[in-house]
Amino acid sequence: MLKHRGFPGRLPGTDFQFTIRRANPRGVTAIVRRDRHADRKPADRRADAVFMAALWAQFGDEPFERGNLDAGRLSWLFGREVIPAEDPFDPASYDALLRIDADLAQVSFPEAFERGESA
């Protein structure tokens, strides 16, 4: 499993995790699309925005390997702002390639692109 050096491990001051420390010995947690409802808590929306800003700062519009990025946090963006960069795509692989749909991400999280925000 690739470890993304320099990527923030979590949202500072919270328990919102962005990376995992080690591979899961019982199997890889699959990335699935999670619905984001309008009534999500502000802290959850902030975690999504900071995570998107960190992804953009680290990878830009280039494809990137899932590696140690947290499947739960990726799932909140998957299928919209973060999309598969390979076909076929294995959502349960640490080696899976992803990429940011920059146009949609800028609409969804303009603050992550305007200020170059990071964690």
C-alpha positions in Angstrom: 0.0 0.0 0.0 1.4 3.3 -1.1 1.6 5.9 1.7 1.1 9.5 0.5 3.8 11.4 2.3 2.9 14.9 3.2 -0.8 14.3 3.0 -2.7 15.3 6.2 -3.8 12.4 8.4 -6.9 14.0 9.7 -8.8 17.3 10.0 -7.0 19.2 12.8 -8.9 19.3 16.0 -11.4 16.5 15.0 -11.6 12.8 14.6 -12.2 13.1 10.8 -9.6 10.7 9.4 -8.1 11.3 5.9 -5.5 8.5 5.8 -5.0 5.0 7.3 -1.8 3.9 9.0 -1.6 0.3 7.7 -3.4 -2.0 5.3 -6.4 -3.9 6.7 -5.3 -7.6 7.2 -8.9 -8.7 6.8 -9.4 -7.1 3.4 -9.5 -3.8 1.7 -12.5 -1.5 2.4 -14.2 -0.8 -0.8 -14.9 2.8 -2.0 -18.6 3.3 -2.5 -20.6 6.4 -3.5 -22.3 7.9 -0.5 -25.1 10.4 -0.8 -24.5 13.8 0.6 -27.7 15.2 1.9 -28.4 19.0 2.4 -28.8 18.5 6.1 -25.3 17.2 6.8 -23.6 18.8 9.8 -21.3 21.7 9.1 -18.3 19.8 10.5 -18.9 17.0 8.0 -19.1 19.5 5.1 -15.9 21.2 6.4 -14.1 17.8 6.5 -15.1 17.2 2.8 -13.9 20.6 1.8 -10.5 20.3 3.6 -10.1 16.8 2.2 -10.8 18.0 -1.3 -8.3 20.9 -0.9 -5.7 18.4 0.3 -6.3 16.1 -2.7 -6.1 19.0 -5.1 -2.9 20.3 -3.4 -1.3 16.9 -3.5 -2.4 15.6 -6.9 -4.0 18.3 -9.0 -5.6 17.0 -12.1 -3.2 14.0 -12.4 -4.4 10.4 -11.7 -3.4 9.1 -8.2 -3.2 5.8 -6.5 -5.7 5.3 -3.6 -2.9 4.0 -1.3 -3.5 4.9 2.3 -6.3 7.4 1.6 -9.3 6.6 3.9 -12.1 4.7 2.0 -14.8 6.3 4.1 -13.6 9.9 3.4 -13.1 9.1 -0.3 -16.6 7.6 -0.5 -18.2 11.0 0.3 -16.6 12.4 -2.9 -16.5 9.2 -5.1 -18.6 9.2 -8.2 -18.8 13.0 -8.3 -15.6 15.0 -7.5 -13.4 11.9 -7.4 -13.8 9.4 -10.2 -12.0 6.3 -11.4 -9.0 6.9 -13.6 -8.9 3.4 -15.0 -11.2 0.8 -16.6 -11.9 -1.7 -15.1 -11.8 0.0 -11.7 -11.5 -2.1 -8.6 -13.0 -0.2 -5.6 -11.5 -2.6 -3.2 -7.8 -2.2 -4.2 -5.2 0.0 -2.6 -3.6 0.2 -6.1 -6.8 1.6 -7.7 -6.2 4.8 -9.7 -8.5 7.8 -9.1 -8.6 11.4 -10.4 -10.3 14.6 -9.5 -13.1 15.9 -11.8 -11.8 19.5 -11.5 -14.8 21.2 -13.0 -17.3 19.5 -10.7 -14.9 19.8 -7.7 -14.6 23.6 -8.2 -18.4 23.9 -8.3 -18.9 21.7 -5.2 -16.0 23.1 -3.1 -15.0 26.5 -4.5 -13.3 27.4 -1.2 -10.8 24.6 -1.7 -9.6 26.1 -5.0 -9.9 29.8 -4.3 -7.5 30.0 -1.4 -5.4 26.9 -2.0 -6.8 25.8 1.3 -5.2 22.9 3.1 -5.3 21.2 6.5 
